[in-house]
Amino acid sequence: MVNSSHEAMHRIFQEDPGIFTRTFGALGIPFPDAVAVSQLPTDLTETKPLERRLDTLLRVDTAGGGGYLLAVEAQGRKDPAKHSSWAYYLAHLHAKYGLGPVLLVVCQDESTARWATGPIRIGPPEWPSLTVRPLVLGPHNVPAVTDASVAARDVPLAVFSAITHGKKPYAAAILKALAPALKTVDPDTATILAELTELGLGNNPAAAIWRNLMAADLSFFRSETSQRLRAEGRAEGEARGEAQGEAKSVLRILDRRGIETDQAVIDRITTCADPDTLLNWLDRALTATTADDLFTED
């Protein structure tokens, strides 16, 4: 409950805000003199819902009953608005969970990583009231895993290396080390890690390299790309099977009708992959007098 002593301790600054600068100036912390002071509403309650979302939030319990919160933010570019958001996240998490929060920012380029490293000081330069010190991981400090045996020892770390260095010209070497390493873990885990690798590479040129590597073993790759490749493969297989059946029918009819076919005709019919053409030849085979009659309109 608010009492008179509480009121007096802060109301004095409403009466004479200059007390603040004069007092701390005497203590050796000089703040610039104010040219104007205005009183703002003291109610800090959110009047409307304000959505704020972290990318990932983990509670980490440690031995002895300790622990901390790990807040992970993936940052693709410099965004000055993020500095205040990160400060809000950390203060809110500490108030809500009563655990010390750690902010980890993950970047794919050195410029953004340097910007995110901070320290981010909030408040006047004479005395920042809040300092945010993110831990930052990016191409500047994440090892590039280009050896398959090293990748196999810690496959998730190899995936993270591939994602982090995905924009670099040497990304292909990392991916070529990662591909065989995925076969050392169980298929379900390999599928998830392969998916994360493709997603992490985004539209970078390295993504095409990764898709080509994974196309050799689609059991480890169930992404949209692999599904498309499988569908195309099934369609091509069905089309080939249909074409082969029609080609055999054309040759069988010619044979039953006693029409002579040389190797060139047989090769032309059996190598044709166009179903419509084969259907036309099948119809003509019923009335043709020579094998050349099949092709007269082509």
N, C-alpha and C positions, 0 to 999 in steps of 0.2 A: 504493500500500500504506500502510495506517495505521501510523504510527510513534509513539513515546512522546511526542514533542513535540506531535503532533496531539492525542493523548489528553489531555495535560495542559491544552491550551488550552481545551478545552470541559468537561473533568471538573471543573475548579475551580468552575464554575457549579452543578454538581450538589452540591458540598460546601457552598457558601455562595451561594445565589441573590442575596443582598443585595448582592453585589459589583456587580451590574448597576446597581441604583438609586444606590448610593453613588458609583460612578465617574462616571456621567453627570450626577448632581446636581452634582458638582464641576466638570463641563464646561459647566454652565448649561442642561442639558436635564433638568429635574426630573420624574421619574416618581413616582407615588404609592407609598408603602411597601406591601409585600405583607403580607396578613394570613394567607395560606396559600399554599404551593407544593407541587405534586404532579408527579411525573415521569411522562411519557407514553411510550408505545412510540415508538421512533425509526424503525421501518420504515414508510415511506410508500408502499410498493408496494400497488397495488389488489389486494385479495384476491378480488374477484369483478368480472366485467365491469360497467363503469358507462358507459352510453350517454350521450354528450354530442354534440349535433349543432348546428352552426351552420345558419342559414337559407341563406346563400350564402357561399362562400369563393373569392376570386379572387387569383391571383398576378399582379402588375403589374410587368413589366420596363420599366425606363426606360433612356434613353441613357447610355452610359458604363458599362454593366454593372451599374447599380444596380437597385433594385426594392423592392417592399414587398408585403405581403399585405393584401388588403381583405376584412374580415369584415363581412357585412351581416346585421343582425338587424331583422326587422319586429316592432314592438312595438305591440300594440293596447291595452294597459292597463298600469297600474303593477303591478309584480311585484317585491317586495323581494328575492326569491330570485335574480333575474337579476343583481344586482350581483356576487355571488360567482361566478356562472357566467361572466359576462363577464371577470372577472379570470382565472379558470381558462383560458378560451379563449385569451386573449392570451399568458399565460405558456406555455401548452402549444404554441401556434403558433410562438412564438419559439424554444423549445427544439427543436421538431421540424424546422423549416425553416431556421432561422438567419437569418430575415429579420424586419425590423421590422413588426409587425402594426398595422393601423389599424382601429378598430371604428367602423362606421357604423350608427346606429340610425335607422330610418324609422318615423314615427308619423303618425296621421291626426287627432290632436287636440293642442291646445297644452298641456294639462295634462300629458299623458304625455310630451310632448317636453321640457317643463321638468324633469320628474322625471328623465328619462334623461340630460340634459345633464351632470349632475354638477358638479364632479368628484367621483368616488366614491373616498373615502379608506378604505383597509383597514389596520387597525392601531390602536393607541391614539392618542388625539388629540395626545399629546405628540410623537409621531413616527410618522406613518403610513408603513408600509413599502412600500405599494403604492398608487399613485393611478391610477385608470382615468379617462380623459378621452375619452368617445365624441364623435364628430362626429354631430350630430343634424339630420335633415331632417324638416320637417313643415309644416303650414299657416302657421306663423309666419314661415318664411323661404323656402319654395318659391314662386316667382311663379305667380300665377293667370293662365294663358294663355287669354284670352278673345277674341283676334283670330285669325281663320282664317289670315291671311298669316303671322303670327308662328308659329302652330302648324305651318304647312307648312315653315318653315325648320328646325325641329327636332321632328319628329313624336314620337320617343320621349320627349323632355322634356315635350311636351304631354300625352302619356299619363300620365307620372308626375305632372304637375300635376293631371290629372283624378282620379287615384287618391288623391293626397294631400289634395285639397280636396273629396273625395267626400261628406263629411258637411255641407258648407257650403251655405247657401241659394242661393249664386251658382254652384253646381256645374253647373247647366243651361247657363249661358253658356259655360263651359269645354267642355262636351261638344258644344255646337253649333258651336264653333270647331274641335274635333278631328275631327268627322265628315267634313267636306269635305277636311281635311288628309290623311286616310288615303288618299284617292284620288290623292295625289301620289307615293306610294311603290308598289313592286311589290305585286301582289295577295297573294303568300304572306306578305310582311312585314306588310301591312295586316291580314291575317287574324289573325296572331299578336298584333299590337298591339290589335286589337279585342277578342280573347279576354281579354287581360290587363286591359284596361279594365273589362270586365264582371266579371271575377273580383275585381278590386281594389275595385269599388264595393260588392260584397257585397249585403247586404239593405237598403242605404240607398235612400231614395226616388229618388235620382238614377239608380239602376240601371234603373228603369222608363223613364225618359227616354231612356237610352242604348239600350235595346232597341227603343223606338219609332223612334229615329233610324236604327238599323241595319236595321230591318225594311224600310226603303225601298230598300236595296241589299244583299240577302243574300249577294251574291258576296264581300262583305268580312266576312261574319259567319257563322262556322261553329260557333258555340257550341251548347250544348244547346237554348237558346232558339230559335236560327235553325232547327235541325233539326226542332224541334217545329212551328215555323211552316210550314216547307216541307211536312212531313208532312200538317199540317192543310190546307194549300193544295191538295196533290195529292188528298187525300181529298175535299175540297169540289169540286174540278174533276171528279173521277171521278163524284161523286154528281150534279153538274149535268148532265154528259154523259149519264149513265144516265137521269136524269129527262127530259131533252129528247128522248131516243130513245123513251121510253115515251109521252110526250105526243104525239109525231108518230104513233105507232102507233094511239093512241086516235082521233085525228082522221082518220087514213087509213081505219080500219075504219068509222067513222061515214059518211065520204064514200062509200066503196064500197057501203055498204048504203043509200045514198040518204037518210040522215037529215040534215035541215037543221040547221045550226049557225050561230048569230049571233055577233057579235064578242064579246059577254059570255061566251059558252060557250068560245070559242076562247081568250080571255084567261085564263079560270079554269083551263083545262087546261094551257096553256103556262107559266103562272106557278107551278104547283104544284111544290114541291120535295120532296114526301114520296113516296118510292118505293112504299110500301105502298098509299097512296091511289091512285096512278096505276095500280098493278096491279089494284086493285078496279075502277077505271073501265074498264080494258082488258077485263076479264072481262065487265062489264055491257054494254060496247059491242057484244058479239057477239049479244046478245039484246034490246037496247033498241029501243023503237019511236019514242021521241023523245029528244032530247039531255037533257031533264030527268030521264029515267030513270037516267042515270048518277049523279045526285046525290040520289036520293030517300031513301037511307039515311043521308046525311050530316047 
